[in-house]
Amino acid sequence: MIRGQFILCILLGTALFGHGQTRETKKGTPLRLLLSEVQPGSMSSEQYCMLVFDDHGFHAEKAIRSNGKDHERTIYEGNLSDTDWNTLNGILENDELRKLNVKPGYSPLAMQGVHPFAISVRREKEFQNLEFVDDNSRKPYEAQLKPLLQWWKSTRKHMPVSEAPSDSRCALDGSHSVFSY
């Protein structure tokens, strides 16, 4: 009886532990790039997130959100083609993007025209983090960001839907809510 309970506990623990792991910890593949965007609307907003890994794999999510909650979330996973991978690496290694240094800005509690973007690119020893709260904060860097954002928009059109669970790195941080009017 005790042996049966012990085996059951091991099986349940393995199932729970394995289910909660992200793709990165399962495969040990480092994250190369994180892209996140929220497109606000009057009744709901769309959130896009894409994680790209060193093995050419990706995990992407699209959520329709209202009142701070998901109404629909679709997961996409697959591998980037050699062409997409080479294009992305060319964009990420471009000196203009590599040298881009965006100072974190102050976000008032209420603001007009909110359209947040977060971009994190793994560099040699750390991540290059670029965060923008609206289109105006992104405008001075448009020339450097345009190739990456165009690549992302193009890639979203041909991603295969997956039954994989969502990744916690794609979750919105509710502790920094901004109200748009």
Stockholm file with secondary structure:
# STOCKHOLM 1.0

chainA/1-181         MIRGQFILCILLGTALFGHGQTRETKKGTPLRLLLSEVQPGSMSSEQYCMLVFDDHGFHAEKAIRSNGKDHERTIYEGNLSDTDWNTLNGILENDELRKLNVKPGYSPLAMQGVHPFAISVRREKEFQNLEFVDDNSRKPYEAQLKPLLQWWKSTRKHMPVSEAPSDSRCALDGSHSVFSY
#=GR chainA/1-181 SS CHHHHHHHHHHHHHHHHHHHCCHHHHHCCCEEEEEEEEECCSSCEEEEEEEEETTSEEEEEEEEEETTEEEEEEEEEEECCHHHHHHHHHHHTCHHHHTCCCCCCCCCSEESSEEEEEEEEECSSSEEEEEEEEHHHHGGGHHHHHHHHHHHHHHHTTCCEECCCCCGGGSCCGGGCCEEC
#=GC SS_cons         CHHHHHHHHHHHHHHHHHHHCCHHHHHCCCEEEEEEEEECCSSCEEEEEEEEETTSEEEEEEEEEETTEEEEEEEEEEECCHHHHHHHHHHHTCHHHHTCCCCCCCCCSEESSEEEEEEEEECSSSEEEEEEEEHHHHGGGHHHHHHHHHHHHHHHTTCCEECCCCCGGGSCCGGGCCEEC
//
